[in-house]
Amino acid sequence: MRILLVGAGGVGTAIARIAARRPFAELIIADYDLARAQHAAAAKDSYSAVQLDARDEAATAALLAGHRCDALMNATDPRFVMPLFRAALAAGVTYLDMAMSLSHPDPDEPYGKTGVKLGDEQFAMADQWERAGKLALVGIGVEPGLSDVFARYAADELFSDINEVGVRDGANLSVAGYDFAPTFSIWTTIEECLNPPVVFEEGRGWFTTPPFSEPESFTFPAGIGPVECVNVEHEEVLLIPRWVKANRVTFKYGLGEEFIGVLDTLHKLGLDRTDPVNVGGVNVSPRDVVAACLPDPASLGDKMSGLTCAGTWVTGAGKDGQPREVYLYHVVDNASTMADYGSQAVVWQTAINPVVALELLDSGAWSGTGILGPEAMPPRPFLDLLTEYGSPWGCDERTPQNHS
């Protein structure tokens, strides 16, 4: 399988390092910064590196054709989803991403009604992908991605009726030497944390709430313990209800009081804005300035310690009709990923899932046409292969509570 990997940041580099140990894939790695692409391509002698502006659809399509690629793996931030998505369709290749097209809040009721939802621009082109007989597999990182696979697994094998699918993300990671150092792209973190969170309820559909709403203490496994989690905008809430029947779907992120405070301050100062402002005759995006002032998350691995946990909490009736509550999860230790791959835990945990998906597509265990989310695919082959990669998942049975 010949794959054009666009984006050689922390996640893209980790994808290259993980795929280098599997026999199925050859990568052409593209980035706006050729040196970054070359650094990622060093993972395997047969990999190649090219310079590419992800906004240039014609150049991307030409690159896909020139290298006879089978798939485009998008490892850029969400700003570049649509040009890469359209270029893959034009070139007639499989497309994968880990984050979907951007949302735009309702102009009148941002904290009640959805405007343009995450992925709406992509799903508007579903007929074109179906007519072309090609697959766009969207949201196949860890969250969204593995979390969606867990939701489908719960529906298929654990539950007869689902009340709530709640994706819950928490960690006990620390970064030595920094008062504030996000472990994932701050550009993406601001986007998802300050936009109105989306909730799905059967009979009501999708609706929004204020940022950081509905705080709850969620206990994570592997010794991480209780972490306060809040509603955050995320793709799972837009994907899971399309293929998994549930009364309610939510996403909550364990941000912590300090992190929420920083994000609130950025918002109050207008530093979360993406529209350029003029500074001394130069137009700059405030959010890009914030990102430039913070350390690159990919560079923090040797300063980080602790665990990160991604997972899907499901409540409802088990196959026997009795109340059941489980947390399906995947825990990654930063010390292990740094020792084995030279990649910090958060980016590595994101990166392993698209590599697993690509291998399943290559083998034919996963297939389809049109625009599909991970929950549209059979979950067992994915979970088995993830374990074969040496990164097992877990199922935490919990005492059912009254969540009505």
TORKOLZA-596878 format. One record per residue (C-alpha): residue number from 1; x, y, z. Coordinates in nm, 4 decimals, padded with zeros to 6 digits. Example, Ala and Ser with C-alpha at 12.3 -4.5 7.8 and 13.67 -1.06 7.14 Angstrom:
2
@i 1 | c1 01.2300 | c2 -00.4500 | c3 00.7800
@i 2 | c1 01.3670 | c2 -00.1060 | c3 00.7140
END
This chain:
404
@i 1 | c1 00.0000 | c2 00.0000 | c3 00.0000
@i 2 | c1 00.1456 | c2 00.3354 | c3 -00.1060
@i 3 | c1 00.0362 | c2 00.6147 | c3 00.1267
@i 4 | c1 00.0831 | c2 00.9891 | c3 00.0982
@i 5 | c1 00.1163 | c2 01.1056 | c3 00.4585
@i 6 | c1 00.0532 | c2 01.4798 | c3 00.4717
@i 7 | c1 00.1821 | c2 01.6443 | c3 00.7886
@i 8 | c1 00.5089 | c2 01.5611 | c3 00.9625
@i 9 | c1 00.4457 | c2 01.7079 | c3 01.3053
@i 10 | c1 00.4361 | c2 01.4981 | c3 01.6202
@i 11 | c1 00.1515 | c2 01.2712 | c3 01.5103
@i 12 | c1 00.2731 | c2 01.2385 | c3 01.1512
@i 13 | c1 00.6216 | c2 01.1450 | c3 01.2668
@i 14 | c1 00.4787 | c2 00.8878 | c3 01.5085
@i 15 | c1 00.2675 | c2 00.7399 | c3 01.2260
@i 16 | c1 00.5845 | c2 00.6991 | c3 01.0198
@i 17 | c1 00.7703 | c2 00.5301 | c3 01.3071
@i 18 | c1 00.4853 | c2 00.2891 | c3 01.3835
@i 19 | c1 00.4213 | c2 00.2014 | c3 01.0180
@i 20 | c1 00.7947 | c2 00.1407 | c3 00.9628
@i 21 | c1 00.7657 | c2 -00.1735 | c3 01.1773
@i 22 | c1 00.4777 | c2 -00.3162 | c3 00.9742
@i 23 | c1 00.5248 | c2 -00.4824 | c3 00.6344
@i 24 | c1 00.2197 | c2 -00.3465 | c3 00.4527
@i 25 | c1 00.2948 | c2 00.0204 | c3 00.3823
@i 26 | c1 00.5305 | c2 00.2511 | c3 00.1988
@i 27 | c1 00.5065 | c2 00.6181 | c3 00.2843
@i 28 | c1 00.5654 | c2 00.9359 | c3 00.0882
@i 29 | c1 00.5775 | c2 01.2002 | c3 00.3596
@i 30 | c1 00.4796 | c2 01.5568 | c3 00.2723
@i 31 | c1 00.5013 | c2 01.8739 | c3 00.4769
@i 32 | c1 00.5215 | c2 02.2472 | c3 00.4135
@i 33 | c1 00.8594 | c2 02.2265 | c3 00.5897
@i 34 | c1 01.0707 | c2 01.9816 | c3 00.3874
@i 35 | c1 01.3123 | c2 01.9326 | c3 00.6771
@i 36 | c1 01.0291 | c2 01.8069 | c3 00.8966
@i 37 | c1 00.9195 | c2 01.5649 | c3 00.6251
@i 38 | c1 01.2762 | c2 01.4380 | c3 00.5924
@i 39 | c1 01.3021 | c2 01.3920 | c3 00.9691
@i 40 | c1 00.9859 | c2 01.1791 | c3 00.9707
@i 41 | c1 01.0987 | c2 00.9847 | c3 00.6622
@i 42 | c1 01.4158 | c2 00.8801 | c3 00.8446
@i 43 | c1 01.2001 | c2 00.6150 | c3 01.0160
@i 44 | c1 01.2599 | c2 00.3802 | c3 00.7188
@i 45 | c1 01.5119 | c2 00.3787 | c3 00.4353
@i 46 | c1 01.2461 | c2 00.3310 | c3 00.1681
@i 47 | c1 01.0352 | c2 00.6277 | c3 00.2785
@i 48 | c1 01.0621 | c2 00.9498 | c3 00.0791
@i 49 | c1 01.0011 | c2 01.3141 | c3 00.1692
@i 50 | c1 00.8499 | c2 01.5949 | c3 -00.0368
@i 51 | c1 00.7532 | c2 01.9559 | c3 00.0168
@i 52 | c1 00.3811 | c2 02.0341 | c3 -00.0109
@i 53 | c1 00.1443 | c2 02.3165 | c3 00.0729
@i 54 | c1 -00.1637 | c2 02.1314 | c3 00.2022
@i 55 | c1 -00.3869 | c2 02.4125 | c3 00.0744
@i 56 | c1 -00.2865 | c2 02.3389 | c3 -00.2875
@i 57 | c1 -00.5389 | c2 02.0825 | c3 -00.4102
@i 58 | c1 -00.3922 | c2 02.0522 | c3 -00.7586
@i 59 | c1 -00.0418 | c2 01.9920 | c3 -00.6248
@i 60 | c1 -00.1708 | c2 01.7302 | c3 -00.3806
@i 61 | c1 -00.3675 | c2 01.5477 | c3 -00.6508
@i 62 | c1 -00.0633 | c2 01.5550 | c3 -00.8806
@i 63 | c1 00.1557 | c2 01.4156 | c3 -00.6028
@i 64 | c1 -00.0902 | c2 01.1327 | c3 -00.5401
@i 65 | c1 -00.0953 | c2 01.0446 | c3 -00.9097
@i 66 | c1 00.2782 | c2 01.0854 | c3 -00.9626
@i 67 | c1 00.3631 | c2 00.8489 | c3 -00.6773
@i 68 | c1 00.0806 | c2 00.6046 | c3 -00.7663
@i 69 | c1 -00.0599 | c2 00.6335 | c3 -00.4148
@i 70 | c1 -00.3473 | c2 00.4214 | c3 -00.2876
@i 71 | c1 -00.4378 | c2 00.6477 | c3 00.0040
@i 72 | c1 -00.3947 | c2 00.9939 | c3 00.1522
@i 73 | c1 -00.3414 | c2 01.0013 | c3 00.5285
@i 74 | c1 -00.4141 | c2 01.3501 | c3 00.6606
@i 75 | c1 -00.2027 | c2 01.4322 | c3 00.9687
@i 76 | c1 -00.2431 | c2 01.8090 | c3 00.9488
@i 77 | c1 -00.4605 | c2 02.0301 | c3 01.1676
@i 78 | c1 -00.8303 | c2 02.0717 | c3 01.0763
@i 79 | c1 -00.7747 | c2 02.3885 | c3 00.8717
@i 80 | c1 -00.6439 | c2 02.1731 | c3 00.5883
@i 81 | c1 -00.9085 | c2 01.8984 | c3 00.5916
@i 82 | c1 -01.1169 | c2 02.0212 | c3 00.3001
@i 83 | c1 -00.8424 | c2 02.0842 | c3 00.0399
@i 84 | c1 -00.6838 | c2 01.7464 | c3 00.1165
@i 85 | c1 -01.0254 | c2 01.5773 | c3 00.1191
@i 86 | c1 -01.1112 | c2 01.7206 | c3 -00.2230
@i 87 | c1 -00.7664 | c2 01.6379 | c3 -00.3630
@i 88 | c1 -00.8017 | c2 01.2723 | c3 -00.2601
@i 89 | c1 -01.1412 | c2 01.2532 | c3 -00.4311
@i 90 | c1 -01.0028 | c2 01.4151 | c3 -00.7456
@i 91 | c1 -00.7155 | c2 01.1649 | c3 -00.7514
@i 92 | c1 -00.9458 | c2 00.8692 | c3 -00.6862
@i 93 | c1 -00.7697 | c2 00.7440 | c3 -00.3721
@i 94 | c1 -00.8789 | c2 00.6414 | c3 -00.0228
@i 95 | c1 -00.8783 | c2 00.9278 | c3 00.2281
@i 96 | c1 -00.8251 | c2 00.9123 | c3 00.6064
@i 97 | c1 -00.8115 | c2 01.1845 | c3 00.8700
@i 98 | c1 -00.8066 | c2 01.2148 | c3 01.2475
@i 99 | c1 -01.0029 | c2 01.5406 | c3 01.2739
@i 100 | c1 -01.2928 | c2 01.6540 | c3 01.0592
@i 101 | c1 -01.3870 | c2 01.9765 | c3 00.8818
@i 102 | c1 -01.4333 | c2 02.2738 | c3 01.1099
@i 103 | c1 -01.7552 | c2 02.3858 | c3 01.2750
@i 104 | c1 -01.9071 | c2 02.7335 | c3 01.2818
@i 105 | c1 -02.1373 | c2 02.8242 | c3 01.5735
@i 106 | c1 -02.4957 | c2 02.9322 | c3 01.5204
@i 107 | c1 -02.4797 | c2 03.3135 | c3 01.4916
@i 108 | c1 -02.7856 | c2 03.3727 | c3 01.7083
@i 109 | c1 -02.7900 | c2 03.0882 | c3 01.9637
@i 110 | c1 -02.4364 | c2 02.9467 | c3 01.9827
@i 111 | c1 -02.5020 | c2 02.7780 | c3 02.3192
@i 112 | c1 -02.8261 | c2 02.6108 | c3 02.2226
@i 113 | c1 -02.8364 | c2 02.5385 | c3 01.8509
@i 114 | c1 -02.5738 | c2 02.3881 | c3 01.6253
@i 115 | c1 -02.4563 | c2 02.5912 | c3 01.3294
@i 116 | c1 -02.2241 | c2 02.4191 | c3 01.0849
@i 117 | c1 -02.1233 | c2 02.1023 | c3 01.2691
@i 118 | c1 -01.7882 | c2 01.9255 | c3 01.2652
@i 119 | c1 -01.7737 | c2 01.7212 | c3 00.9448
@i 120 | c1 -02.0759 | c2 01.8854 | c3 00.7781
@i 121 | c1 -01.8660 | c2 02.0083 | c3 00.4846
@i 122 | c1 -01.7325 | c2 01.6576 | c3 00.4316
@i 123 | c1 -02.0657 | c2 01.4756 | c3 00.4623
@i 124 | c1 -02.2139 | c2 01.7204 | c3 00.2106
@i 125 | c1 -01.9886 | c2 01.5475 | c3 -00.0449
@i 126 | c1 -02.0868 | c2 01.1901 | c3 00.0507
@i 127 | c1 -02.2715 | c2 01.1300 | c3 -00.2780
@i 128 | c1 -01.9615 | c2 01.2209 | c3 -00.4754
@i 129 | c1 -01.7522 | c2 00.9668 | c3 -00.2861
@i 130 | c1 -02.0173 | c2 00.6998 | c3 -00.3304
@i 131 | c1 -02.0493 | c2 00.7651 | c3 -00.7041
@i 132 | c1 -01.6700 | c2 00.7418 | c3 -00.7338
@i 133 | c1 -01.6744 | c2 00.4109 | c3 -00.5449
@i 134 | c1 -01.4077 | c2 00.5427 | c3 -00.3088
@i 135 | c1 -01.3793 | c2 00.5519 | c3 00.0697
@i 136 | c1 -01.3229 | c2 00.8464 | c3 00.3001
@i 137 | c1 -01.2630 | c2 00.7091 | c3 00.6503
@i 138 | c1 -01.2975 | c2 01.0105 | c3 00.8768
@i 139 | c1 -01.2071 | c2 01.0588 | c3 01.2433
@i 140 | c1 -00.9670 | c2 00.7648 | c3 01.2788
@i 141 | c1 -00.7246 | c2 00.8818 | c3 01.5446
@i 142 | c1 -00.7705 | c2 00.7895 | c3 01.9094
@i 143 | c1 -01.0505 | c2 01.0378 | c3 01.9886
@i 144 | c1 -01.2245 | c2 01.0295 | c3 01.7494
@i 145 | c1 -01.1220 | c2 00.6871 | c3 01.6227
@i 146 | c1 -01.0550 | c2 00.4198 | c3 01.8796
@i 147 | c1 -01.3284 | c2 00.5695 | c3 02.0970
@i 148 | c1 -01.5758 | c2 00.5165 | c3 01.8108
@i 149 | c1 -01.4565 | c2 00.1580 | c3 01.7605
@i 150 | c1 -01.5249 | c2 00.1017 | c3 02.1317
@i 151 | c1 -01.8792 | c2 00.2385 | c3 02.0885
@i 152 | c1 -01.9491 | c2 -00.0043 | c3 01.8047
@i 153 | c1 -01.7942 | c2 -00.2938 | c3 02.0002
@i 154 | c1 -02.0192 | c2 -00.2146 | c3 02.2979
@i 155 | c1 -02.3275 | c2 -00.2082 | c3 02.0746
@i 156 | c1 -02.2353 | c2 -00.5315 | c3 01.8966
@i 157 | c1 -02.1055 | c2 -00.7461 | c3 02.1808
@i 158 | c1 -02.1904 | c2 -00.6013 | c3 02.5233
@i 159 | c1 -02.5282 | c2 -00.4241 | c3 02.5197
@i 160 | c1 -02.8821 | c2 -00.4924 | c3 02.4024
@i 161 | c1 -02.9855 | c2 -00.1305 | c3 02.4635
@i 162 | c1 -02.7594 | c2 00.1725 | c3 02.5184
@i 163 | c1 -02.8573 | c2 00.4683 | c3 02.7320
@i 164 | c1 -02.5412 | c2 00.6782 | c3 02.7013
@i 165 | c1 -02.2157 | c2 00.6595 | c3 02.5094
@i 166 | c1 -01.9796 | c2 00.8987 | c3 02.6843
@i 167 | c1 -01.6246 | c2 00.9403 | c3 02.5574
@i 168 | c1 -01.4010 | c2 01.0303 | c3 02.8530
@i 169 | c1 -01.0384 | c2 01.1402 | c3 02.8243
@i 170 | c1 -00.8051 | c2 01.1894 | c3 03.1198
@i 171 | c1 -00.4390 | c2 01.1743 | c3 03.2152
@i 172 | c1 -00.1886 | c2 01.2331 | c3 03.4938
@i 173 | c1 00.0850 | c2 01.3633 | c3 03.2624
@i 174 | c1 00.3242 | c2 01.6321 | c3 03.3797
@i 175 | c1 00.5862 | c2 01.8299 | c3 03.1870
@i 176 | c1 00.9001 | c2 01.9201 | c3 03.3802
@i 177 | c1 01.0304 | c2 02.2748 | c3 03.3455
@i 178 | c1 00.7120 | c2 02.4367 | c3 03.2134
@i 179 | c1 00.4322 | c2 02.6190 | c3 03.3928
@i 180 | c1 00.2067 | c2 02.5629 | c3 03.0913
@i 181 | c1 00.2847 | c2 02.3201 | c3 02.8086
@i 182 | c1 -00.0012 | c2 02.1483 | c3 02.6235
@i 183 | c1 00.0815 | c2 01.7930 | c3 02.5195
@i 184 | c1 -00.1167 | c2 01.8243 | c3 02.1948
@i 185 | c1 -00.1532 | c2 02.0940 | c3 01.9268
@i 186 | c1 -00.2620 | c2 02.4132 | c3 02.1038
@i 187 | c1 -00.4274 | c2 02.5324 | c3 01.7804
@i 188 | c1 -00.6532 | c2 02.2258 | c3 01.7800
@i 189 | c1 -00.6999 | c2 02.2325 | c3 02.1585
@i 190 | c1 -00.8260 | c2 02.5926 | c3 02.1485
@i 191 | c1 -01.0583 | c2 02.5074 | c3 01.8594
@i 192 | c1 -01.2257 | c2 02.2154 | c3 02.0325
@i 193 | c1 -01.2301 | c2 02.3580 | c3 02.3853
@i 194 | c1 -01.3671 | c2 02.7075 | c3 02.3171
@i 195 | c1 -01.6254 | c2 02.6171 | c3 02.0550
@i 196 | c1 -01.9721 | c2 02.5289 | c3 02.1887
@i 197 | c1 -01.9704 | c2 02.1605 | c3 02.2887
@i 198 | c1 -02.2195 | c2 01.9389 | c3 02.1082
@i 199 | c1 -02.4425 | c2 01.6814 | c3 02.2811
@i 200 | c1 -02.6713 | c2 01.4282 | c3 02.1099
@i 201 | c1 -03.0008 | c2 01.3075 | c3 02.2540
@i 202 | c1 -03.2492 | c2 01.0713 | c3 02.0891
@i 203 | c1 -03.5588 | c2 01.2674 | c3 01.9898
@i 204 | c1 -03.3809 | c2 01.6014 | c3 02.0184
@i 205 | c1 -03.0843 | c2 01.5474 | c3 01.7923
@i 206 | c1 -02.7674 | c2 01.7537 | c3 01.8226
@i 207 | c1 -02.7584 | c2 02.0654 | c3 02.0390
@i 208 | c1 -02.4916 | c2 02.2795 | c3 02.2020
@i 209 | c1 -02.4015 | c2 02.3948 | c3 02.5525
@i 210 | c1 -02.1595 | c2 02.6575 | c3 02.6899
@i 211 | c1 -01.7902 | c2 02.5582 | c3 02.6968
@i 212 | c1 -01.6778 | c2 02.3520 | c3 03.0000
@i 213 | c1 -02.0377 | c2 02.2673 | c3 03.0947
@i 214 | c1 -02.1642 | c2 01.9721 | c3 03.3022
@i 215 | c1 -01.8476 | c2 01.9110 | c3 03.5067
@i 216 | c1 -01.8178 | c2 01.5636 | c3 03.6572
@i 217 | c1 -01.5532 | c2 01.3625 | c3 03.8391
@i 218 | c1 -01.4656 | c2 01.0536 | c3 03.6349
@i 219 | c1 -01.2389 | c2 00.7827 | c3 03.7750
@i 220 | c1 -00.9817 | c2 00.6613 | c3 03.5225
@i 221 | c1 -00.8061 | c2 00.3229 | c3 03.5451
@i 222 | c1 -00.4361 | c2 00.2303 | c3 03.5777
@i 223 | c1 -00.3903 | c2 00.4476 | c3 03.8844
@i 224 | c1 -00.4798 | c2 00.7777 | c3 03.7144
@i 225 | c1 -00.7798 | c2 00.8112 | c3 03.9439
@i 226 | c1 -01.0551 | c2 01.0743 | c3 03.9516
@i 227 | c1 -01.0265 | c2 01.3689 | c3 03.7106
@i 228 | c1 -01.2783 | c2 01.6487 | c3 03.6623
@i 229 | c1 -01.4124 | c2 01.6276 | c3 03.3064
@i 230 | c1 -01.6188 | c2 01.8848 | c3 03.1167
@i 231 | c1 -01.8090 | c2 01.8992 | c3 02.7882
@i 232 | c1 -01.5894 | c2 01.9769 | c3 02.4883
@i 233 | c1 -01.6730 | c2 01.9870 | c3 02.1180
@i 234 | c1 -01.5543 | c2 01.6632 | c3 01.9560
@i 235 | c1 -01.6211 | c2 01.4549 | c3 01.6469
@i 236 | c1 -01.7455 | c2 01.1417 | c3 01.8266
@i 237 | c1 -02.0712 | c2 01.3125 | c3 01.9180
@i 238 | c1 -02.1287 | c2 01.3863 | c3 01.5481
@i 239 | c1 -02.0215 | c2 01.0401 | c3 01.4273
@i 240 | c1 -02.1426 | c2 00.7793 | c3 01.6763
@i 241 | c1 -02.5201 | c2 00.8511 | c3 01.6440
@i 242 | c1 -02.4987 | c2 00.7917 | c3 01.2671
@i 243 | c1 -02.4174 | c2 00.4223 | c3 01.3198
@i 244 | c1 -02.4766 | c2 00.3356 | c3 01.6874
@i 245 | c1 -02.8193 | c2 00.3649 | c3 01.8503
@i 246 | c1 -02.7963 | c2 00.5408 | c3 02.1878
@i 247 | c1 -03.0220 | c2 00.7705 | c3 02.3871
@i 248 | c1 -02.7393 | c2 01.0151 | c3 02.4547
@i 249 | c1 -02.3833 | c2 01.0731 | c3 02.3275
@i 250 | c1 -02.1328 | c2 01.3034 | c3 02.4980
@i 251 | c1 -01.7628 | c2 01.3872 | c3 02.5011
@i 252 | c1 -01.5905 | c2 01.5103 | c3 02.8165
@i 253 | c1 -01.2261 | c2 01.6012 | c3 02.8545
@i 254 | c1 -01.0236 | c2 01.6039 | c3 03.1755
@i 255 | c1 -00.8733 | c2 01.9500 | c3 03.1366
@i 256 | c1 -00.8161 | c2 02.0605 | c3 03.4947
@i 257 | c1 -00.8907 | c2 02.3968 | c3 03.6551
@i 258 | c1 -00.5629 | c2 02.5624 | c3 03.5523
@i 259 | c1 -00.5932 | c2 02.4651 | c3 03.1853
@i 260 | c1 -00.9525 | c2 02.5888 | c3 03.1713
@i 261 | c1 -00.8394 | c2 02.9162 | c3 03.3284
@i 262 | c1 -00.5717 | c2 02.9673 | c3 03.0630
@i 263 | c1 -00.8176 | c2 02.8986 | c3 02.7825
@i 264 | c1 -01.0728 | c2 03.1379 | c3 02.9343
@i 265 | c1 -00.8068 | c2 03.4104 | c3 02.9512
@i 266 | c1 -00.7020 | c2 03.3536 | c3 02.5891
@i 267 | c1 -01.0664 | c2 03.3865 | c3 02.4874
@i 268 | c1 -01.1223 | c2 03.7046 | c3 02.6904
@i 269 | c1 -00.8149 | c2 03.8637 | c3 02.5315
@i 270 | c1 -00.9138 | c2 03.7563 | c3 02.1808
@i 271 | c1 -00.6008 | c2 03.5453 | c3 02.1487
@i 272 | c1 -00.8043 | c2 03.2442 | c3 02.0371
@i 273 | c1 -00.9064 | c2 03.4244 | c3 01.7157
@i 274 | c1 -00.7973 | c2 03.2905 | c3 01.3789
@i 275 | c1 -00.8760 | c2 03.6032 | c3 01.1747
@i 276 | c1 -00.5539 | c2 03.8016 | c3 01.1166
@i 277 | c1 -00.4918 | c2 04.1299 | c3 01.2973
@i 278 | c1 -00.2495 | c2 04.3988 | c3 01.1847
@i 279 | c1 00.0580 | c2 04.4325 | c3 01.4041
@i 280 | c1 00.3140 | c2 04.6861 | c3 01.2877
@i 281 | c1 00.2057 | c2 04.6452 | c3 00.9276
@i 282 | c1 00.2088 | c2 04.2645 | c3 00.9398
@i 283 | c1 -00.1102 | c2 04.0552 | c3 00.9420
@i 284 | c1 -00.0924 | c2 03.7728 | c3 01.1943
@i 285 | c1 -00.3454 | c2 03.5327 | c3 01.3447
@i 286 | c1 -00.3561 | c2 03.5665 | c3 01.7272
@i 287 | c1 -00.3986 | c2 03.1912 | c3 01.7659
@i 288 | c1 -00.0938 | c2 03.1262 | c3 01.5483
@i 289 | c1 00.1053 | c2 03.3595 | c3 01.7731
@i 290 | c1 -00.0045 | c2 03.1666 | c3 02.0829
@i 291 | c1 00.1004 | c2 02.8412 | c3 01.9154
@i 292 | c1 00.4372 | c2 02.9875 | c3 01.8182
@i 293 | c1 00.5033 | c2 03.1020 | c3 02.1762
@i 294 | c1 00.4481 | c2 02.7552 | c3 02.3238
@i 295 | c1 00.6784 | c2 02.4550 | c3 02.2914
@i 296 | c1 00.6129 | c2 02.2059 | c3 02.0117
@i 297 | c1 00.4266 | c2 01.9153 | c3 02.1809
@i 298 | c1 00.6379 | c2 01.6693 | c3 01.9817
@i 299 | c1 00.9503 | c2 01.8029 | c3 02.1534
@i 300 | c1 00.8251 | c2 01.7482 | c3 02.5086
@i 301 | c1 00.8522 | c2 01.3704 | c3 02.5323
@i 302 | c1 01.1745 | c2 01.3574 | c3 02.7314
@i 303 | c1 01.0309 | c2 01.6095 | c3 02.9809
@i 304 | c1 00.6969 | c2 01.4307 | c3 03.0238
@i 305 | c1 00.5993 | c2 01.1611 | c3 03.2678
@i 306 | c1 00.2795 | c2 00.9767 | c3 03.3438
@i 307 | c1 -00.0102 | c2 00.8077 | c3 03.1678
@i 308 | c1 -00.2771 | c2 00.9153 | c3 02.9221
@i 309 | c1 -00.6110 | c2 00.7361 | c3 02.8944
@i 310 | c1 -00.8680 | c2 00.7473 | c3 02.6151
@i 311 | c1 -01.1904 | c2 00.5564 | c3 02.6380
@i 312 | c1 -01.5629 | c2 00.5152 | c3 02.5998
@i 313 | c1 -01.8012 | c2 00.4844 | c3 02.8936
@i 314 | c1 -02.1257 | c2 00.3063 | c3 02.8086
@i 315 | c1 -02.4400 | c2 00.2541 | c3 03.0164
@i 316 | c1 -02.7571 | c2 00.0615 | c3 02.9410
@i 317 | c1 -02.8863 | c2 -00.2952 | c3 02.9381
@i 318 | c1 -02.6450 | c2 -00.5819 | c3 02.8800
@i 319 | c1 -02.7130 | c2 -00.8735 | c3 02.6483
@i 320 | c1 -02.8973 | c2 -01.0390 | c3 02.9388
@i 321 | c1 -03.1252 | c2 -00.7378 | c3 02.9781
@i 322 | c1 -02.9747 | c2 -00.6418 | c3 03.3152
@i 323 | c1 -02.8259 | c2 -00.2948 | c3 03.3867
@i 324 | c1 -02.4637 | c2 -00.2709 | c3 03.2767
@i 325 | c1 -02.1957 | c2 -00.0020 | c3 03.2848
@i 326 | c1 -01.8489 | c2 -00.0357 | c3 03.1327
@i 327 | c1 -01.5507 | c2 00.1796 | c3 03.0481
@i 328 | c1 -01.3601 | c2 00.0546 | c3 02.7427
@i 329 | c1 -01.0179 | c2 00.2156 | c3 02.7487
@i 330 | c1 -00.6640 | c2 00.2401 | c3 02.6152
@i 331 | c1 -00.3826 | c2 00.3558 | c3 02.8455
@i 332 | c1 -00.0388 | c2 00.4617 | c3 02.7233
@i 333 | c1 00.2698 | c2 00.5253 | c3 02.9371
@i 334 | c1 00.4927 | c2 00.8080 | c3 02.8155
@i 335 | c1 00.8055 | c2 00.6280 | c3 02.9357
@i 336 | c1 00.7234 | c2 00.3298 | c3 02.7131
@i 337 | c1 00.6476 | c2 00.5227 | c3 02.3948
@i 338 | c1 00.9578 | c2 00.7354 | c3 02.4364
@i 339 | c1 01.1775 | c2 00.4291 | c3 02.4944
@i 340 | c1 01.0275 | c2 00.2262 | c3 02.2081
@i 341 | c1 00.9498 | c2 00.4928 | c3 01.9463
@i 342 | c1 01.0959 | c2 00.8262 | c3 02.0561
@i 343 | c1 00.7441 | c2 00.9757 | c3 02.0509
@i 344 | c1 00.5560 | c2 01.1180 | c3 02.3476
@i 345 | c1 00.2468 | c2 00.9353 | c3 02.4685
@i 346 | c1 -00.0320 | c2 01.1639 | c3 02.3474
@i 347 | c1 00.0844 | c2 01.1877 | c3 01.9862
@i 348 | c1 00.1789 | c2 00.8169 | c3 01.9801
@i 349 | c1 -00.1625 | c2 00.7112 | c3 02.1101
@i 350 | c1 -00.3241 | c2 00.9194 | c3 01.8368
@i 351 | c1 -00.0921 | c2 00.7839 | c3 01.5664
@i 352 | c1 -00.1216 | c2 00.4101 | c3 01.6229
@i 353 | c1 -00.4907 | c2 00.3978 | c3 01.5293
@i 354 | c1 -00.4712 | c2 00.5221 | c3 01.1684
@i 355 | c1 -00.1842 | c2 00.2797 | c3 01.1075
@i 356 | c1 -00.4016 | c2 -00.0077 | c3 01.2329
@i 357 | c1 -00.6876 | c2 00.1159 | c3 01.0099
@i 358 | c1 -00.4631 | c2 00.1406 | c3 00.7049
@i 359 | c1 -00.3435 | c2 -00.2149 | c3 00.7584
@i 360 | c1 -00.7045 | c2 -00.3362 | c3 00.7845
@i 361 | c1 -00.7914 | c2 -00.1540 | c3 00.4620
@i 362 | c1 -00.4880 | c2 -00.3057 | c3 00.2916
@i 363 | c1 -00.5857 | c2 -00.6587 | c3 00.3992
@i 364 | c1 -00.9538 | c2 -00.6114 | c3 00.3112
@i 365 | c1 -01.0718 | c2 -00.6672 | c3 00.6708
@i 366 | c1 -01.2167 | c2 -00.3145 | c3 00.6492
@i 367 | c1 -01.3751 | c2 -00.1830 | c3 00.3305
@i 368 | c1 -01.6482 | c2 00.0450 | c3 00.2065
@i 369 | c1 -01.7433 | c2 00.3367 | c3 -00.0145
@i 370 | c1 -01.8623 | c2 00.6854 | c3 00.0634
@i 371 | c1 -01.7858 | c2 00.8720 | c3 00.3856
@i 372 | c1 -01.7689 | c2 00.6414 | c3 00.6866
@i 373 | c1 -01.6679 | c2 00.6773 | c3 01.0495
@i 374 | c1 -01.4802 | c2 00.4077 | c3 01.2431
@i 375 | c1 -01.8051 | c2 00.2912 | c3 01.4053
@i 376 | c1 -01.9316 | c2 00.1891 | c3 01.0603
@i 377 | c1 -01.6638 | c2 -00.0836 | c3 01.0511
@i 378 | c1 -01.6479 | c2 -00.4209 | c3 01.2330
@i 379 | c1 -01.4714 | c2 -00.3510 | c3 01.5641
@i 380 | c1 -01.3180 | c2 -00.6873 | c3 01.6486
@i 381 | c1 -01.0528 | c2 -00.6915 | c3 01.3692
@i 382 | c1 -00.9365 | c2 -00.3469 | c3 01.4803
@i 383 | c1 -00.9154 | c2 -00.4320 | c3 01.8491
@i 384 | c1 -00.7372 | c2 -00.7597 | c3 01.7790
@i 385 | c1 -00.4794 | c2 -00.5933 | c3 01.5553
@i 386 | c1 -00.4253 | c2 -00.3122 | c3 01.8074
@i 387 | c1 -00.3381 | c2 -00.5795 | c3 02.0629
@i 388 | c1 -00.1078 | c2 -00.7498 | c3 01.8101
@i 389 | c1 00.0759 | c2 -00.4179 | c3 01.7775
@i 390 | c1 00.1622 | c2 -00.4554 | c3 02.1458
@i 391 | c1 -00.0818 | c2 -00.1951 | c3 02.2749
@i 392 | c1 -00.3752 | c2 -00.3781 | c3 02.4372
@i 393 | c1 -00.7052 | c2 -00.2230 | c3 02.5418
@i 394 | c1 -00.9114 | c2 -00.2890 | c3 02.8523
@i 395 | c1 -01.2704 | c2 -00.3179 | c3 02.9731
@i 396 | c1 -01.3531 | c2 -00.1895 | c3 03.3208
@i 397 | c1 -01.6842 | c2 -00.3256 | c3 03.4487
@i 398 | c1 -01.8486 | c2 -00.0772 | c3 03.6822
@i 399 | c1 -02.1425 | c2 -00.0922 | c3 03.9190
@i 400 | c1 -02.4433 | c2 00.0406 | c3 03.7260
@i 401 | c1 -02.5747 | c2 00.3702 | c3 03.8598
@i 402 | c1 -02.9014 | c2 00.5468 | c3 03.7926
@i 403 | c1 -02.8132 | c2 00.7813 | c3 03.5055
@i 404 | c1 -03.1680 | c2 00.8714 | c3 03.4017
END
